[in-house]
């Protein structure tokens, strides 16, 4: 659990480091136009929303990979490999949806 918190804090720190030049550039502008200020604020909010979406996607992706190892595939010994390849190569939204309907509904978790 501590490792997960440490990795999560590293991701947050990395996002803040990436956002710092944007904030610094916005603060340095000497234009007095309110439209420029509103555009800068909109850009920062849009960038933060994108970063939050990427962070949520990474967390869900990691959860699904851990879930793939916790499933009881029974006689389907290659299904673990298939599910991991499905998640890795199809990415978050498409791979996660297909994984949910093919693996999570069919195979129970190990006891």
C-alpha positions as CSV (number, residue, x, y, z in Angstrom):
1,X,0.0,0.0,0.0
2,X,2.8,2.3,0.9
3,X,4.4,1.7,-2.5
4,X,1.2,2.6,-4.3
5,X,1.0,5.9,-2.3
6,X,4.6,6.7,-3.1
7,X,4.0,6.0,-6.8
8,X,0.8,8.1,-6.7
9,X,2.6,11.0,-5.1
10,X,5.4,10.7,-7.7
11,X,2.8,11.0,-10.5
12,X,1.2,14.1,-8.8
13,X,4.6,15.6,-8.4
14,X,5.5,14.9,-12.1
15,X,2.3,16.6,-13.2
16,X,3.0,19.7,-11.1
17,X,6.5,19.8,-12.6
18,X,5.1,19.7,-16.1
19,X,2.5,22.4,-15.2
20,X,5.1,24.8,-13.7
21,X,6.3,26.3,-17.0
22,X,2.7,26.9,-18.1
23,X,1.9,28.7,-14.8
24,X,5.2,30.7,-15.0
25,X,4.5,31.7,-18.6
26,X,1.0,32.8,-17.7
27,X,2.2,34.9,-14.8
28,X,4.9,36.6,-16.9
29,X,2.5,37.9,-19.6
30,X,2.3,41.7,-19.4
31,X,-0.8,42.0,-21.5
32,X,-3.6,43.9,-19.8
33,X,-6.3,42.3,-21.9
34,X,-8.8,40.4,-19.9
35,X,-9.3,38.0,-22.9
36,X,-5.7,36.9,-22.7
37,X,-6.0,36.2,-19.0
38,X,-9.2,34.2,-19.5
39,X,-7.6,32.2,-22.3
40,X,-4.6,31.4,-20.0
41,X,-6.9,30.3,-17.2
42,X,-8.9,28.2,-19.6
43,X,-5.7,26.6,-20.9
44,X,-4.6,25.8,-17.4
45,X,-8.0,24.3,-16.4
46,X,-8.1,22.3,-19.6
47,X,-4.6,21.0,-19.0
48,X,-5.4,20.0,-15.4
49,X,-8.5,18.1,-16.6
50,X,-6.4,16.2,-19.2
51,X,-3.9,15.4,-16.5
52,X,-6.6,14.1,-14.1
53,X,-8.1,12.0,-16.9
54,X,-4.7,10.5,-17.7
55,X,-4.1,9.8,-14.0
56,X,-7.4,8.1,-13.6
57,X,-6.7,6.1,-16.8
58,X,-3.4,4.9,-15.4
59,X,-4.9,3.9,-12.1
60,X,-7.7,1.9,-13.8
61,X,-5.2,0.3,-16.2
62,X,-3.0,-0.8,-13.2
63,X,-6.0,-2.2,-11.4
64,X,-7.1,-4.2,-14.4
65,X,-3.6,-5.7,-14.8
66,X,-3.6,-6.7,-11.1
67,X,-7.1,-8.1,-11.6
68,X,-6.0,-10.2,-14.5
69,X,-3.5,-12.0,-12.2
70,X,-6.1,-12.6,-9.5
71,X,-8.6,-14.4,-11.8
72,X,-9.1,-18.2,-11.7
73,X,-8.9,-19.2,-15.4
74,X,-9.2,-23.0,-14.7
75,X,-8.5,-25.0,-17.8
76,X,-7.9,-21.9,-20.0
77,X,-4.2,-21.7,-19.2
78,X,-3.6,-19.2,-22.1
79,X,-6.4,-16.8,-21.0
80,X,-4.0,-14.9,-18.7
81,X,-1.7,-14.2,-21.5
82,X,-4.6,-13.2,-23.8
83,X,-6.1,-10.9,-21.2
84,X,-2.8,-9.2,-20.6
85,X,-2.1,-8.7,-24.3
86,X,-5.7,-7.4,-24.7
87,X,-5.1,-4.8,-22.0
88,X,-1.6,-3.8,-23.2
89,X,-2.2,-3.5,-26.9
90,X,-5.7,-2.2,-27.0
91,X,-5.1,0.4,-24.3
92,X,-7.3,1.8,-21.7
93,X,-10.8,2.5,-23.0
94,X,-11.2,-0.2,-25.6
95,X,-9.1,-2.9,-23.9
96,X,-10.8,-2.2,-20.5
97,X,-14.3,-2.6,-22.0
98,X,-13.5,-5.8,-23.8
99,X,-11.7,-7.1,-20.8
100,X,-14.7,-6.5,-18.6
101,X,-17.1,-8.4,-20.9
102,X,-14.8,-11.3,-21.8
103,X,-12.8,-11.9,-18.6
104,X,-14.5,-10.3,-15.6
105,X,-17.9,-11.6,-16.4
106,X,-16.8,-15.2,-17.2
107,X,-13.9,-16.0,-14.8
108,X,-14.2,-15.6,-11.0
109,X,-11.5,-14.3,-8.7
110,X,-9.2,-16.8,-7.0
111,X,-10.2,-17.6,-3.4
